[in-house]
Amino acid sequence: MANYISITRILQMAYGAGAQIVGIPFNVYRIQNNGATNYIDSTNLIASNIRVDRQPVASGNKGFETTRRMEVMWWELMGNFNNFQVGDVFVSNDTVLNQGWVEVPYSSDDFIGFMLAENMPTRAPIGARLHTQAKLYTANILPNGSNIFDNTQPNKQPIVLSNGTFSPASMGTAANIPIAYMPHRNYGDIYQPYTPNMTPMERRIVYVPPLNGYQPVAGDEFVFQDGSHYYIESNYHQDSGTVGNQFLCAKVVDGAGQ
């Protein structure tokens, strides 16, 4: 007897058949219990040349489960995601049309990618745009030299990836985490207009996949690949529905181009 499970499987296979014709190829990465120290790492690769086509979700379309505003760039996906999970990261490996067509024709830190953010039964899958990587740091909450917890310590702890889990570390190299960012204009009604005669802070909306073992908090700091630093002012995340993290971040250090 047909039910929502069998219908979903059939729909996914139909999406996959269409994507084989019009979709571009992607490598797929999943956080696993292994020696990987970055999200996009060869040891996290679970599939190659998976064909997916994508179309931007229209502004105001509430056919999926997330916040009311469309600050994150969401994609409606056409592909067979029967064997994939929310949180899987897809990175285009199209050697023919990437550079010069959908990327600049020279070396860049950007890439074409998305994270599978929602895969509800009987509905088209939803992806969240990803296009670069960043490192994440959190406040050092270890005692100072007098064995006192001093929240004014300027140093930060890197968020590292070890055995499939993200966590703060007193030492080590922060993991490269795939993200997307876009200019901040008006983030709902939670921020009032800027004070007259004061230069407004430069802000970005940052989307980050769910990080197993660690949930970023306000005050955590991203270091983008150009060297610019942004700290989290407002953090919103979902582990169900349309999964992932949406952050409003303010710039504290200029980089080369952001």
C-alpha positions, 0 to 999 in steps of 0.5 A, spaced: 500 500 500 502 506 498 504 511 504 508 517 505 514 513 505 513 510 499 511 516 495 517 520 498 522 515 495 518 515 488 518 522 488 526 523 490 527 518 484 523 522 479 527 528 482 534 524 481 532 522 474 531 529 472 537 532 475 541 527 471 539 531 465 540 538 467 543 538 474 551 539 475 555 534 479 557 535 487 561 532 492 558 530 498 561 531 505 558 529 512 561 529 519 563 523 521 567 519 527 574 520 523 580 524 523 578 529 519 579 536 522 575 540 517 568 540 515 570 539 507 575 534 508 577 528 503 575 523 509 568 526 510 567 525 503 561 520 502 559 521 495 561 524 488 558 527 482 551 527 485 547 531 480 543 536 483 539 542 480 537 548 484 532 554 483 532 560 488 526 560 493 521 566 492 521 571 497 515 570 502 515 563 500 513 559 506 513 552 504 518 550 509 520 551 516 524 557 518 524 564 520 519 569 517 524 573 513 528 570 507 535 573 509 538 566 508 539 564 500 535 558 500 534 553 494 529 549 492 533 542 490 531 537 484 535 531 486 535 524 489 536 525 496 534 518 499 541 516 501 542 523 504 541 527 511 540 534 513 547 537 514 550 534 508 554 539 505 554 539 497 560 542 493 560 543 486 566 539 482 564 541 475 570 541 472 567 544 465 563 550 467 565 552 474 571 557 473 569 562 468 561 561 468 559 560 475 566 562 479 571 567 477 576 564 472 582 565 477 583 562 484 578 564 489 576 562 496 569 561 494 565 555 491 558 553 489 555 549 494 549 548 499 547 544 505 541 540 505 537 543 510 530 540 509 528 534 506 520 533 508 516 527 506 512 529 499 515 536 498 521 538 494 528 538 498 531 545 501 538 547 501 541 553 504 547 556 500 554 555 502 560 559 498 566 560 503 569 557 509 571 561 516 574 559 523 570 560 529 572 562 536 569 562 543 571 566 549 576 563 553 573 561 560 579 557 563 581 560 569 587 566 569 593 566 573 590 567 579 585 561 578 579 566 577 574 566 572 576 572 568 571 574 563 575 580 560 581 575 558 582 577 550 584 571 548 579 566 544 579 558 544 578 555 537 572 551 535 576 544 533 573 538 529 575 532 533 572 525 531 566 528 528 565 533 534 566 540 534 568 543 541 572 549 544 580 547 545 585 551 549 590 550 544 590 547 536 587 550 530 580 552 529 576 547 524 574 550 517 567 551 517 563 552 510 558 558 511 554 563 507 554 570 508 550 576 505 550 584 507 545 586 512 540 591 511 534 590 516 533 584 520 526 584 522 524 588 527 529 586 533 534 592 531 532 599 532 534 605 526 542 607 527 543 613 532 544 619 528 551 622 526 554 615 528 557 611 523 553 604 523 557 598 524 558 593 518 554 587 519 553 580 515 547 575 515 551 568 516 549 561 515 552 556 518 551 548 518 549 545 525 555 543 528 555 536 532 557 538 539 557 545 539 552 551 539 555 557 537 553 563 542 552 571 542 560 573 542 563 568 538 567 570 533 568 568 526 575 569 522 573 569 514 578 567 509 580 574 508 582 576 515 576 580 517 573 578 524 565 578 525 562 577 532 555 574 533 550 579 535 544 575 535 544 567 534 538 563 531 538 556 530 534 550 528 535 542 529 529 540 526 524 543 520 529 547 516 536 546 520 542 550 521 544 557 524 542 564 522 547 569 525 547 577 525 554 578 525 558 585 526 565 587 524 570 588 528 577 587 524 577 589 517 580 584 512 582 584 505 575 585 501 569 584 506 
